[in-house]
Amino acid sequence: MNQELKRTAENIWLCYFNDYLYEHNIISEDMRNRMIVKINARKSET
């Protein structure tokens, strides 16, 4: 359970940080979308 909670927290952080970078024009929409796919792939690994 602890490992699952850690993984969930990591995924929430990655989603938040990805959105933050996009909203502040640090990364492009294309890069944001590619990162979303990678984050979602991480979620399905568990």
C-alpha positions as CSV (number, residue, x, y, z in Angstrom):
1,M,0.0,0.0,0.0
2,N,2.8,2.4,0.8
3,Q,4.4,1.9,-2.6
4,E,1.0,2.5,-4.3
5,L,0.5,5.7,-2.3
6,K,4.0,6.9,-3.3
7,R,3.3,6.2,-7.0
8,T,0.0,8.0,-6.8
9,A,1.6,11.1,-5.2
10,E,4.4,11.0,-7.9
11,N,1.8,11.0,-10.7
12,I,-0.2,13.8,-9.1
13,W,3.0,15.9,-8.9
14,L,4.0,15.1,-12.5
15,C,0.6,16.2,-13.8
16,Y,0.7,19.4,-11.8
17,F,4.3,20.3,-12.8
18,N,3.5,19.5,-16.5
19,D,0.5,21.8,-16.4
20,Y,2.5,24.5,-14.6
21,L,5.3,24.4,-17.2
22,Y,2.8,24.7,-20.0
23,E,0.8,27.5,-18.4
24,H,3.9,29.5,-17.9
25,N,5.0,29.0,-21.5
26,I,8.1,27.0,-20.6
27,I,7.1,24.0,-22.7
28,S,5.0,23.8,-25.8
29,E,1.6,22.2,-26.2
30,D,3.1,19.4,-28.1
31,M,5.6,18.7,-25.3
32,R,2.9,18.9,-22.7
33,N,0.8,16.4,-24.6
34,R,3.7,14.0,-25.0
35,M,4.4,14.2,-21.3
36,I,0.7,13.5,-20.5
37,V,1.0,10.3,-22.6
38,K,4.1,9.3,-20.7
39,I,2.6,10.0,-17.3
40,N,-0.5,8.0,-18.2
41,A,1.7,5.1,-19.3
42,R,3.3,5.3,-15.9
43,K,-0.1,5.1,-14.2
44,S,-1.0,1.9,-16.1
45,E,2.2,0.2,-15.1
46,T,1.0,-0.4,-11.6
